[in-house]
Amino acid sequence: MKKNILVIYYSQTGQLEDIVKNIAQPFEAKKEAYDVTYYNIQLKEDFPFPWPGDVFFNTFPESYLQIPKEILPPSEEILNKKYDLILFGYQVWYLTPSIPIISFLKSDYAERILKDTPVVTISGTRNMWMLSQEKLKVYLRDLKAKLVGNIALVDRHDNYTSVLTILRWLTTGQKEKSGMLPAAGVSDEEIAGSVKYGEIIERHFNNNDLNSLQPDLVKNGAIEIRAFLVRVEKVGNKIFTVWSNLIIKKKEKRPLLIKFFKVYLMAAIWIISPVVLVLHLITTPIFWFKRQKQKRYLQGINLK
């Protein structure tokens, strides 16, 4: 009997769609053994791409506070089928799973689809996904899903270069290299090469050995932890908590506060972030063992 594989994702630019479809290839190649279904989450009122004006920054408070929007229902075929494995692709917006992903997870459909099912999470991000994954772990636990693996593909350029290229991509739609700036996002080579993760997942799934899947994925480069960025994320979450609640509560001042937030965010990236980096480097000898323990935890799939 064929095993049922579901690929869930939301992708504005098409990058994440390419990633999850490459990872699903080894299952697609064995049509006699697997029935692969794709579920592209769709909002009733979707977000634009490229993002015009300050629309992207205007999504910040709802993104960070995980306020859902209405999604279109999955097909009856998806809702009425029991899946043996789910590949779950997601984006990160403002250090949190994107609004479309949160909207699905908070919908009436999520538990029906995810409950008691092995799930491999797959993200394609600029570089900061670690604490967003921690938030996603909580949702999966509460929905009674079984997290068995995680893959995080990122932009390999330095933090500041990737800020410029992602802003160019989001506001103009241009991913390709231009002038001094490289192409934005996860490299084409890494996206094409992500099929190897699908081969690892399929092998473990076929051998009924999902318990040892994550160490194998990590060994093959599926997770890279940059301790400095973990620190930036922790600081960012504290700051975003203050800003998001302020903007939500002061509805009449929202346009002005969004403009202030945009200026603050740029200042934080270009001024505060380097300070955090210097402090991180200075304290590395002191916190070496603690950071190594943190790295091992973030490479894994368990929830504290």
matplotlib code that plots the C-alpha trace (Angstrom):
import matplotlib.pyplot as plt

x = [0.0, 1.2, 2.3, 0.7, 3.1, 1.8, 3.9, 2.6, 4.0, 3.4, 5.7, 5.5, 8.6, 8.6, 11.9, 10.4, 8.2, 11.4, 13.0, 10.1, 9.6, 13.3, 13.2, 10.0, 11.7, 12.9, 9.3, 8.0, 10.5, 9.0, 5.4, 4.8, 5.6, 4.3, 1.4, 2.6, 0.1, 1.0, -1.0, -0.1, -1.6, -3.7, -5.1, -8.5, -6.8, -3.1, -0.1, 1.3, 4.7, 6.8, 5.8, 4.7, 5.8, 5.7, 3.3, 5.9, 6.7, 3.0, 2.7, 5.2, 2.9, 0.5, 3.4, 5.3, 2.2, 1.0, -2.4, -3.9, -5.8, -8.5, -7.3, -9.0, -10.0, -7.8, -9.4, -11.7, -9.1, -6.5, -8.9, -10.2, -6.9, -4.6, -0.9, 2.1, 4.6, 4.3, 7.0, 6.2, 7.8, 7.6, 9.0, 10.1, 8.7, 10.0, 11.6, 8.3, 6.6, 4.9, 1.3, 0.0, 1.7, 0.4, -3.0, -3.0, -1.7, -4.4, -7.2, -9.6, -7.8, -4.4, -4.9, -7.1, -4.2, -1.2, -2.3, -0.3, 1.7, 5.5, 6.5, 9.7, 9.9, 11.7, 12.6, 14.1, 15.2, 17.7, 19.6, 17.6, 15.3, 16.3, 13.8, 11.1, 11.6, 11.2, 7.8, 6.8, 7.8, 5.2, 2.4, 3.3, 3.3, 0.0, -1.5, -0.2, 2.1, 5.3, 8.3, 11.0, 13.3, 14.2, 16.0, 17.0, 18.3, 19.7, 21.4, 25.1, 26.2, 27.2, 24.4, 24.7, 24.9, 21.9, 19.9, 20.5, 19.7, 16.5, 15.2, 15.9, 14.1, 11.1, 10.5, 11.4, 11.1, 14.7, 16.6, 19.4, 22.8, 23.1, 26.1, 28.1, 25.3, 25.0, 21.8, 19.4, 18.2, 19.2, 21.6, 20.4, 23.1, 21.9, 18.2, 19.1, 21.2, 18.5, 17.3, 19.9, 17.8, 14.8, 16.9, 17.9, 14.3, 13.0, 15.7, 14.9, 11.1, 11.4, 13.5, 11.0, 13.9, 12.7, 14.1, 17.6, 16.7, 17.7, 21.3, 21.7, 20.3, 22.6, 25.6, 24.8, 24.6, 20.9, 21.4, 23.9, 23.9, 25.6, 25.8, 26.0, 22.7, 21.1, 22.1, 20.7, 17.4, 17.1, 17.6, 15.3, 12.5, 12.6, 12.6, 9.9, 7.7, 7.7, 7.2, 4.5, 2.4, 2.8, 1.7, -1.3, -2.5, -2.0, -4.2, -4.7, -0.9, -0.2, 1.1, 3.5, 4.7, 5.3, 7.5, 9.4, 9.7, 11.2, 13.8, 14.6, 14.9, 17.4, 19.4, 19.3, 20.6, 23.4, 24.3, 23.1, 23.9, 27.6, 27.8, 26.1, 28.7, 31.6, 30.2, 29.6, 33.2, 34.6, 32.5, 33.1, 35.8, 33.5, 30.4, 32.0, 30.5, 27.1, 27.0, 28.1, 25.2, 22.8, 24.1, 23.4, 19.9, 19.0, 20.3, 17.8, 14.1, 13.2, 11.4, 12.7]
y = [0.0, 3.5, 5.9, 9.3, 12.3, 15.8, 18.9, 22.1, 25.5, 29.2, 30.9, 34.5, 34.6, 31.0, 30.2, 28.1, 26.3, 25.3, 24.1, 21.9, 20.5, 19.6, 17.9, 16.0, 14.7, 11.4, 10.6, 11.7, 9.5, 6.4, 6.7, 3.0, 3.6, 7.1, 9.4, 13.0, 15.8, 19.6, 22.0, 25.7, 27.7, 30.5, 33.6, 34.9, 38.3, 37.6, 39.8, 41.6, 40.9, 42.9, 44.8, 48.4, 51.3, 50.6, 47.7, 45.2, 47.2, 47.6, 43.8, 43.8, 43.9, 41.3, 39.1, 39.3, 38.9, 36.0, 37.4, 35.2, 36.1, 34.0, 31.3, 29.5, 25.9, 23.0, 20.7, 17.9, 15.4, 16.8, 17.0, 13.5, 11.7, 10.4, 11.2, 9.2, 12.1, 15.8, 18.1, 21.5, 24.5, 27.9, 31.5, 33.7, 37.2, 39.4, 36.5, 34.5, 32.0, 34.1, 35.3, 32.7, 29.9, 31.1, 31.5, 27.8, 26.7, 28.6, 27.4, 24.6, 22.6, 22.3, 19.7, 17.6, 17.4, 17.4, 15.3, 12.1, 12.6, 12.8, 16.3, 17.6, 21.4, 23.2, 26.9, 29.2, 32.4, 35.3, 33.9, 34.2, 31.3, 29.7, 31.3, 31.2, 27.4, 27.4, 29.1, 26.6, 23.7, 24.8, 24.9, 21.5, 20.1, 21.6, 20.3, 16.8, 16.6, 14.6, 16.7, 14.3, 16.6, 20.2, 21.7, 25.4, 26.8, 30.4, 33.2, 32.4, 36.1, 38.2, 39.7, 43.2, 42.2, 40.0, 42.9, 45.0, 42.1, 41.0, 44.6, 45.0, 41.7, 42.4, 45.9, 45.5, 41.8, 41.6, 38.6, 38.6, 40.1, 43.8, 46.2, 45.4, 43.3, 39.5, 37.6, 37.5, 34.6, 31.0, 30.2, 28.4, 25.7, 25.1, 24.9, 22.4, 20.5, 20.3, 17.1, 15.3, 16.1, 14.5, 11.4, 11.2, 11.7, 9.0, 6.5, 7.0, 6.9, 3.8, 2.1, 3.1, 5.0, 8.5, 8.7, 9.1, 11.4, 14.7, 13.7, 12.5, 15.8, 17.8, 15.7, 16.5, 20.3, 20.8, 23.1, 25.9, 27.7, 31.1, 31.9, 35.6, 35.5, 33.6, 36.5, 39.1, 37.1, 37.1, 40.9, 41.4, 39.4, 41.7, 44.8, 43.5, 42.7, 46.4, 47.8, 45.4, 45.9, 49.7, 49.8, 47.5, 49.5, 53.0, 52.4, 56.1, 56.6, 53.5, 55.1, 57.4, 54.5, 52.3, 55.0, 55.3, 51.5, 51.4, 54.0, 52.2, 48.8, 50.1, 51.8, 48.5, 46.6, 49.0, 50.4, 48.2, 44.9, 45.6, 46.4, 43.1, 41.4, 43.0, 42.0, 38.5, 38.2, 39.6, 37.1, 34.0, 32.5, 33.0, 31.5, 28.9, 25.8, 27.4, 28.3, 24.9, 23.4, 25.9, 25.0, 21.3, 22.1, 24.3, 21.7, 19.3, 18.9, 18.6, 21.4, 22.7]
z = [0.0, -0.9, 1.9, 1.8, 1.9, 2.4, 1.5, 3.3, 2.4, 1.8, -0.6, -1.9, -4.0, -5.1, -3.3, -0.6, -3.1, -5.0, -1.8, -0.6, -4.1, -4.4, -1.0, -2.0, -5.2, -3.8, -2.8, -6.2, -7.9, -6.2, -7.4, -6.7, -3.0, -2.3, -3.1, -2.7, -2.2, -2.1, 0.0, -0.7, 2.1, 0.7, 2.5, 1.7, 1.3, 0.4, 0.8, -2.2, -3.8, -4.3, -1.2, -2.0, 0.2, 3.9, 3.7, 4.7, 7.9, 8.5, 8.9, 11.8, 14.9, 13.6, 12.5, 15.7, 17.9, 15.8, 14.9, 12.2, 9.0, 7.4, 5.1, 2.3, 3.3, 2.3, -0.3, 1.0, -0.4, 2.0, 5.0, 4.5, 4.0, 6.7, 6.0, 7.0, 6.8, 6.4, 5.0, 6.5, 4.7, 6.3, 6.1, 9.0, 9.3, 12.1, 14.0, 13.9, 11.5, 8.8, 9.2, 6.6, 8.5, 11.9, 10.3, 9.2, 12.6, 14.4, 12.0, 12.6, 9.9, 11.5, 14.2, 11.8, 9.4, 11.7, 14.7, 15.4, 12.2, 11.8, 10.6, 9.1, 9.3, 6.4, 6.4, 3.8, 5.4, 5.4, 8.4, 11.7, 12.1, 15.5, 17.9, 15.3, 15.2, 18.9, 18.5, 15.8, 18.1, 20.6, 18.0, 16.7, 20.3, 21.1, 17.8, 18.8, 15.8, 16.0, 15.0, 13.7, 11.7, 10.8, 7.8, 7.7, 4.5, 4.7, 2.8, 3.4, 2.9, 5.9, 8.0, 6.5, 2.9, 3.2, 4.7, 1.6, -0.8, 1.0, 1.1, -2.7, -3.3, -1.2, -2.5, -6.2, -6.8, -8.0, -6.6, -9.1, -8.6, -9.4, -9.0, -5.9, -4.4, -4.8, -5.5, -2.6, -0.6, -0.5, -3.4, -6.5, -5.9, -2.3, -3.4, -6.1, -3.7, -1.1, -2.8, -0.7, 2.4, 0.8, 0.1, 3.8, 4.9, 2.5, 3.6, 7.2, 6.6, 4.4, 7.1, 9.8, 11.6, 12.0, 15.5, 14.1, 11.3, 12.8, 13.6, 10.1, 8.7, 10.9, 9.9, 6.2, 6.7, 7.2, 10.2, 10.8, 14.1, 14.4, 18.1, 17.4, 15.5, 18.3, 20.6, 18.1, 18.0, 21.8, 21.9, 18.9, 20.5, 23.6, 21.5, 19.1, 22.1, 23.2, 19.7, 18.6, 21.7, 21.5, 17.9, 18.5, 21.5, 20.0, 16.9, 16.2, 16.1, 14.1, 10.8, 12.7, 15.0, 12.0, 10.5, 13.8, 14.0, 10.5, 11.4, 14.7, 12.9, 10.4, 13.3, 15.2, 12.2, 11.4, 14.8, 17.7, 15.9, 15.5, 19.3, 20.1, 17.8, 19.6, 23.0, 21.8, 20.6, 23.9, 26.0, 23.8, 26.1, 29.1, 27.6, 25.3, 26.9, 27.4, 23.7, 22.6, 24.7, 23.2, 19.7, 20.2, 21.5, 18.6, 16.1, 17.6, 17.5, 21.2, 23.1, 26.4]

ax = plt.figure().add_subplot(projection="3d")
ax.plot(x, y, z, "-o")
ax.set_aspect("equal")
plt.show()
